[in-house]
Amino acid sequence: MSNAPLIDIHNATIYRGNTRVFDNFDLTIEQHEQIAILGPNGSGKTTLLKVVNREIYPVLQDDSWVRILGRSTWNVWELRSHIGVVSHDLQARYRDTTSGLDVVLSGYFSSVGIHGILAGRINDAQKIRARQVMHELGVESLADTPLRNMSTGQQRRCLLGRALVHDPDTLILDEPTAGLDLTASFDYLARIRDLVGKGKNIVVVTHLLNEIPPDIERIVLLREGAIVADGPKEEVLTEENLLMTYGTPIKLARVDGYYLAYPASE
């Protein structure tokens, strides 16, 4: 498993509900790659994330598979020790009365909060680890604070802590700055870059270029369930490729390793 790709999708047909999102789809992401999957709404990004998160499975057919770290099947709790997922969708599923500490602790159970019998299954080592992660993310003072009394940025850091309690090698970040103001966005991106510096692998799934940290090395452009371009960031992020991906003329600017998009003049 150590040398297997992080994600290996081959000839996969994938439905979300009654909609066929991918048809004979191929994508391989190696371990230790810093990568962004970029595309407009409806391109298949969310479906792809749910496939990796084992919420959706491909159609069973010959010569077709979806493998995570070399395996087609996983216990979801075991998988969390390898891959942590942080998404705006997950954040919205929490009760606004859930405390910051319970958000982080829920990562141990892949649950949304800590309720009922789960509360009795938390041990002291898990509590210590959760508080340590909150300290590292600058939200230790919010351990007893309900989500409704936090800013969106503070909530997002608690969700990041939920993924980090397992110390996974890889973090998948779905539209990481969605709902954040500029200050919170910059802070969150800085924390992501710090995690890269500490050896974490990052997969960013987004429709916004400014969410892509400079550390990202590879870009996959998606449109309507198909890959438009895939390769090194400097080669893939071109105005021509973005026109094919988004269907609208786009001008590009690069500042300190970040890419910014703005409308092309008529």
NORQUI-V179330 format. One record per residue. N is the residue number from 1. BURIAL is b if it has 16 or more other C-alpha atoms within 10 Angstrom, else e. Layout:
n:N burial:BURIAL
n:N burial:BURIAL
This chain:
n:1 burial:e
n:2 burial:e
n:3 burial:e
n:4 burial:e
n:5 burial:b
n:6 burial:b
n:7 burial:b
n:8 burial:b
n:9 burial:b
n:10 burial:b
n:11 burial:b
n:12 burial:b
n:13 burial:b
n:14 burial:b
n:15 burial:b
n:16 burial:b
n:17 burial:e
n:18 burial:e
n:19 burial:e
n:20 burial:e
n:21 burial:b
n:22 burial:b
n:23 burial:e
n:24 burial:e
n:25 burial:b
n:26 burial:b
n:27 burial:e
n:28 burial:e
n:29 burial:b
n:30 burial:e
n:31 burial:b
n:32 burial:e
n:33 burial:b
n:34 burial:b
n:35 burial:b
n:36 burial:b
n:37 burial:b
n:38 burial:b
n:39 burial:b
n:40 burial:b
n:41 burial:e
n:42 burial:e
n:43 burial:b
n:44 burial:b
n:45 burial:b
n:46 burial:b
n:47 burial:b
n:48 burial:b
n:49 burial:b
n:50 burial:e
n:51 burial:b
n:52 burial:b
n:53 burial:b
n:54 burial:b
n:55 burial:e
n:56 burial:b
n:57 burial:b
n:58 burial:b
n:59 burial:e
n:60 burial:e
n:61 burial:e
n:62 burial:e
n:63 burial:e
n:64 burial:b
n:65 burial:b
n:66 burial:b
n:67 burial:b
n:68 burial:b
n:69 burial:b
n:70 burial:e
n:71 burial:e
n:72 burial:e
n:73 burial:e
n:74 burial:e
n:75 burial:e
n:76 burial:e
n:77 burial:e
n:78 burial:e
n:79 burial:b
n:80 burial:b
n:81 burial:b
n:82 burial:b
n:83 burial:b
n:84 burial:b
n:85 burial:b
n:86 burial:b
n:87 burial:b
n:88 burial:b
n:89 burial:e
n:90 burial:e
n:91 burial:b
n:92 burial:e
n:93 burial:e
n:94 burial:e
n:95 burial:e
n:96 burial:e
n:97 burial:e
n:98 burial:b
n:99 burial:b
n:100 burial:b
n:101 burial:b
n:102 burial:b
n:103 burial:b
n:104 burial:b
n:105 burial:b
n:106 burial:b
n:107 burial:b
n:108 burial:b
n:109 burial:b
n:110 burial:e
n:111 burial:e
n:112 burial:b
n:113 burial:b
n:114 burial:b
n:115 burial:e
n:116 burial:e
n:117 burial:e
n:118 burial:e
n:119 burial:e
n:120 burial:e
n:121 burial:e
n:122 burial:e
n:123 burial:e
n:124 burial:e
n:125 burial:e
n:126 burial:b
n:127 burial:b
n:128 burial:e
n:129 burial:b
n:130 burial:b
n:131 burial:b
n:132 burial:b
n:133 burial:b
n:134 burial:b
n:135 burial:e
n:136 burial:e
n:137 burial:b
n:138 burial:e
n:139 burial:b
n:140 burial:b
n:141 burial:e
n:142 burial:b
n:143 burial:b
n:144 burial:e
n:145 burial:b
n:146 burial:b
n:147 burial:b
n:148 burial:e
n:149 burial:e
n:150 burial:b
n:151 burial:e
n:152 burial:b
n:153 burial:b
n:154 burial:b
n:155 burial:b
n:156 burial:b
n:157 burial:b
n:158 burial:b
n:159 burial:b
n:160 burial:b
n:161 burial:b
n:162 burial:b
n:163 burial:b
n:164 burial:b
n:165 burial:b
n:166 burial:b
n:167 burial:b
n:168 burial:b
n:169 burial:b
n:170 burial:b
n:171 burial:b
n:172 burial:b
n:173 burial:b
n:174 burial:b
n:175 burial:b
n:176 burial:b
n:177 burial:b
n:178 burial:b
n:179 burial:e
n:180 burial:b
n:181 burial:e
n:182 burial:e
n:183 burial:e
n:184 burial:b
n:185 burial:b
n:186 burial:e
n:187 burial:b
n:188 burial:b
n:189 burial:b
n:190 burial:e
n:191 burial:b
n:192 burial:b
n:193 burial:b
n:194 burial:e
n:195 burial:e
n:196 burial:b
n:197 burial:e
n:198 burial:e
n:199 burial:e
n:200 burial:b
n:201 burial:b
n:202 burial:b
n:203 burial:b
n:204 burial:b
n:205 burial:b
n:206 burial:b
n:207 burial:b
n:208 burial:b
n:209 burial:b
n:210 burial:b
n:211 burial:b
n:212 burial:b
n:213 burial:b
n:214 burial:b
n:215 burial:e
n:216 burial:b
n:217 burial:e
n:218 burial:b
n:219 burial:b
n:220 burial:b
n:221 burial:b
n:222 burial:b
n:223 burial:b
n:224 burial:b
n:225 burial:b
n:226 burial:b
n:227 burial:b
n:228 burial:b
n:229 burial:b
n:230 burial:b
n:231 burial:e
n:232 burial:e
n:233 burial:b
n:234 burial:e
n:235 burial:e
n:236 burial:b
n:237 burial:b
n:238 burial:e
n:239 burial:b
n:240 burial:e
n:241 burial:b
n:242 burial:b
n:243 burial:e
n:244 burial:e
n:245 burial:b
n:246 burial:b
n:247 burial:e
n:248 burial:e
n:249 burial:b
n:250 burial:b
n:251 burial:b
n:252 burial:e
n:253 burial:e
n:254 burial:e
n:255 burial:e
n:256 burial:e
n:257 burial:e
n:258 burial:e
n:259 burial:b
n:260 burial:b
n:261 burial:e
n:262 burial:e
n:263 burial:e
n:264 burial:e
n:265 burial:e
n:266 burial:e
